[in-house]
Amino acid sequence: MHVRTQAWLARKCLVSQMSVSRWERGECVPSRPQRALVASALGVDAGALFREVLDAEMAA
């Protein structure tokens, strides 16, 4: 089993580990292109993973 760390996700998404940490703490969210990379790396649907973000963007 592969351990998925912030460093692992950062490499997959072409961002710094600090960026991943900020996403986890809710300080910011990934950009639209980064969301696709995050979802792909985790093997999940981007729409489902970022539903709240998408809903907030639609309401704005």
C-alpha positions as CSV (number, residue, x, y, z in Angstrom):
1,M,0.0,0.0,0.0
2,H,1.3,3.4,-0.9
3,V,1.2,6.0,1.8
4,R,-0.2,9.3,0.5
5,T,1.4,12.3,2.1
6,Q,1.3,16.0,1.5
7,A,4.6,15.7,-0.2
8,W,3.3,12.9,-2.5
9,L,0.2,14.9,-3.4
10,A,2.2,18.1,-4.0
11,R,4.5,16.2,-6.5
12,K,1.4,14.9,-8.3
13,C,-0.2,18.3,-8.5
14,L,3.0,20.2,-9.3
15,V,2.7,22.5,-6.2
16,S,4.6,22.9,-3.0
17,Q,3.8,20.8,0.1
18,M,2.9,24.1,1.8
19,S,0.1,24.6,-0.8
20,V,-1.3,21.2,0.1
21,S,-1.1,22.0,3.8
22,R,-3.0,25.2,3.2
23,W,-5.7,23.3,1.2
24,E,-6.1,20.9,4.1
25,R,-6.4,23.6,6.7
26,G,-9.0,25.4,4.5
27,E,-6.9,28.5,4.1
28,C,-7.4,28.4,0.3
29,V,-8.6,25.9,-2.4
30,P,-6.8,24.6,-5.4
31,S,-7.2,26.4,-8.7
32,R,-9.5,24.8,-11.3
33,P,-6.6,23.1,-13.1
34,Q,-5.1,21.9,-9.8
35,R,-8.5,20.4,-8.8
36,A,-8.4,18.1,-11.8
37,L,-4.8,17.0,-10.8
38,V,-5.9,16.4,-7.2
39,A,-8.9,14.4,-8.2
40,S,-6.8,12.4,-10.7
41,A,-4.1,11.7,-8.1
42,L,-6.6,10.5,-5.6
43,G,-8.7,8.5,-8.1
44,V,-11.9,10.4,-7.5
45,D,-14.3,12.6,-9.4
46,A,-13.3,16.3,-9.2
47,G,-17.0,17.4,-9.0
48,A,-17.7,15.2,-6.0
49,L,-14.4,16.1,-4.3
50,F,-14.9,19.9,-4.7
51,R,-18.7,20.1,-4.5
52,E,-18.7,22.9,-1.9
53,V,-16.2,24.9,-3.9
54,L,-18.2,24.5,-7.1
55,D,-21.4,25.4,-5.4
56,A,-19.9,28.6,-4.0
57,E,-18.5,29.6,-7.3
58,M,-21.9,29.1,-9.0
59,A,-23.5,31.3,-6.3
60,A,-21.0,34.1,-6.7
